[in-house]
């Protein structure tokens, strides 16, 4: 399997040790796979980390109708 090229809209890493990494995705159209795409971007990023950092993800939708809703298989990753 070859890696796909992914670009995150934002990755915020604190200079204070122990704080989580924040991944930001901006979504301004309906994409039924947005949750899978974001999780894939996060996993590819974490693959290159030496440690196992805590992380959080934020998706900002242009309008409520742009959120397709998270699939049940992703619920364990949501808070």
Secondary structure, DSSP 8 states (H G I E B T S, - for coil): --------SEEE--SSTT--EEEEEEE-S--TTHHHHHHHHHHHHHHT-SS---EEEEEEESSGGG-----GGGGGG--
